[in-house]
Amino acid sequence: MAEPRDITTEIASSSVSVRGRGRQVSDPLNRVTPTHSVARVGVSQPQQPKTLKNLVRRSHTKSRRGCFPCKTRKIKCGEERPSCSNCIPRGSTCVYPAEARDDLHGPSDFSNRVFIPFIPNMQKSPARAGPTLSSLEMHSFNHFLTSMKHPLPVGNHSVWVHEIPQLSDQHGFLKHAIIALGASDLARSKLPTPPDYDILKHRGRALAGMNKTLNNVSTWTTYGYADALLATCYALIYQSATIPDGMNDYYTLVQGCALITSKIMQSNLKTVLAVSPEHLHSKVLSGVEYISAHLTDMSVPRFALRSLEGLQADMTPDSTEYPFWRALCDTLSRFVEDPVLGYAHSILAYSRWYVLAVGLLDGLSDPDNDTAVALAAIFMANMVYLKALLPYQTWPNSTMPLPLSTLRQMAEWIDVIHESIGAKQRQHLAWPLYVAKLVSALPVDPADQIAPAPASSSSSSSSSSSHDTKSPKRRVLQNLQSSAHMFLGACLMAGSVVTSWFEDFVTANHPPPNKSPPIRQLST
């Protein structure tokens, strides 16, 4: 057997010979080390030799155990405890991982066995890499991030776009829920989507993973698990609202959302999703106070309150929809008294939507209960006027556009509800119809997904049918026994989009206290 090569011997054999009183000096690092040399004028000196320090590999300088906020911002964490030097000036909550995840591809890491991370990760063995997402699945995931609204919990849009995708790499059930929701939304827009079987597959895996995590009590205190559970629950709620036979799942998921949110608040768990209603209130308070200071005519809010009070005779305190009616009535009553109180109560009530939704869902499922449907119309009218039209009227010089597509969708729902319910409850819809008329007078946006109403009744029937966006809404209202969840899901999604727009609008546009911009007049 051949003798193994001695690396140091080979390096030494390639040493450089130099003149130094007739001797050769061998250096294992190939450095020129004469035993005696005299610098001569006009003779170039040998190049500065490399030293051992130059050849030693630099040590790793990144922070491997930094806090989550620093990891999210992609900056080096000083790892100071309890709060690092980056989080203290920003007032961020400095949270460190409970334990280092040294093996990112171990058997316990479900997400990395199923999905390849977004940042390419070189594997020592290609056989260990999990299957990649198909192009349609990636399209569904990207559609969720870039094109869909992320309205609930209120005030967490940036969290849905930045932190939630990162959590989905660690929690496979969350990624399955995101893909299922993105694919379902693409299917509604008639764009290329994964087959229905794949959508149900992702939905089933999301439900199974969420149930398994819910039953594991020890995971609740691990940072990120509560966020993943709550985000998965919200994604599946919206996805269930797009499935005709998803009523039972929708009902269960609403209760699950209430359970998870209550657990987070009662246990004071640290989450990236803000579930406290004070979160939004503190951000928009100054803008709300400005609206209140410039709102002198309360005739419109009083008109809305009268329409709502007219439905009281059709209910008792034991009615399933009564808590929802009570919340709407309290909001308008406080608004008439003081708009700041009205907005604050609206935010508080909407942050507890899951408590009110269960009773309203039961009322909508009753084919003889037109009162619940009329309440939904008044709810949408309140959201459109208080959260969109009134701020738009207060800041006429704002360049931030209205969410016209969502407002027109809500106006169409009001029109279809007016057509569908009985004459007894129809008489209480004067307020919603007034708001729908205000929306129809808004300028048309070329990018609006809903085409404007025909200019005259002489339009051709083919043209009218090509732009008929009310037919699907009529079908839902005609089959509320099995489609109540689809109607309620559409109402909540539209209301949440308007609420998110309201937050961004008043935060971006409220001026200093000494300035008083002109008030925009709405045409009726």
Secondary structure, 3 states (H helix, E strand, C coil): CCCCCCHHHHHHHCCCCCCCCCCCCCCCCCCCCCCCCCCCCCCCCCCCCCCHHHHCCCCCCCCCCCCHHHHHHCCCCCCCCCCCCCHHHHCCCCCCCCCCCCCCCCCCCHHHHHCCCCCCCCCCCHHHCCCCCCHHHHHHHHHHHHCCCCCCCCCCHHHHHHHHHHHHHHCHHHHHHHHHHHHHHHHHCCCCCCCHHHHHHHHHHHHHHHHHHHHCHHHHHCCCHHHHHHHHHHHHHHHHCCCCCCHHHHHHHHHHHHHHHHHHHHHCCCCCCCCCCHHHHHHHHHHHHHHHHCCCCCHHHHHHHHHHHCCHHHCCCCCCCHHHHHHHHHHHHHHHHCHHHHHHHHHHHHHCHHHHHHHHHHHHHCCCCHHHHHHHHHHHHHHHHHHHHHHHHHCCCCCCCCCHHHHHHHHHHHHHHHHHCCHHHHCCCHHHHHHHHHHHCCCCCCCCCCCCCCCCCCCCHHHHHHCCCCHHHHHHHHCHHHHHHHHHHHHHHHHHHHHHHHHHHHHHHCCCCCCCCCCCCCCC
